[in-house]
Amino acid sequence: MINLILLGLPGAGKGTASEQIVDKYHLTHISTGDMFREAMANKTKVGLEAKSYIDKGNLVPDEVTAKLVEERLSQPDIKEGYILDGFPRTIEQAEMLDGITKRLNKPLTNVIALDVDEDTLVKRLSARFMCKNCGATYNKISKMPKVEGTCDRCGSHEFYQREDDKPEVVKNRLEVNEKMNAPLKDFYQEKGLLTVINGKQTPDKVFEDIDAVLSNNK
Ligand code: AMP
């Protein structure tokens, strides 16, 4: 059983790595950012509450986020394990997650941190764009759709830039997330769960390194 957290700042490559991990290990991908974007698109109560924080690049309150994660982790489709992408982002959330995994009897097996320097993150985020229909992520520099103007995953032709990837918001988003990045790594290092991987490598090499960790504890 693999129950994994992917740690890393926005733009570190968590989404791309998640796709590759899901392909090989059939884990359930749980991205709090994706869940919030879906909730905002559907204008649910959580979505409306989250929007004011997300649009400024701030964090949604821990209680709201942790509740969303607990509900998702409680669902019966998680058979082969899970990947948490974008959660936890604070020590408080990490402590809440301890409670959640205990209550649901789904203990963490690994925490993998993707390390990337800030200059690279800023460049990656400003070049990022998404499929309007399925949320697949692309990048003007490194990951264009295979057929120009057509989403690889769903075939849609409409793309957009995330509001919070615009330069005015990116700086605050990185600052907000950087504060907690090192303490979170320390938290999981102390529990003996952490592996740090160089996220500046090509996506295939990043996955090779992740695979080397995960194939040990299948
Ligand atoms: P992401 O797609 O992971 O970059 O998340 C987009 C935005 O959703 C973040 O900038 C936050 O505003 C919000 N968000 C996602 N995950 C969390 C979390 N674990 N805690 C608080 N806010 C979050």
Residues whose N, C-alpha, C, O or C-beta is under 5 A from the ligand:
A	BS01	AMP	P10 T32 G33 D34 F36 Y53 I54 G57 N58 L59 V60 T65 G86 F87 P88 R89
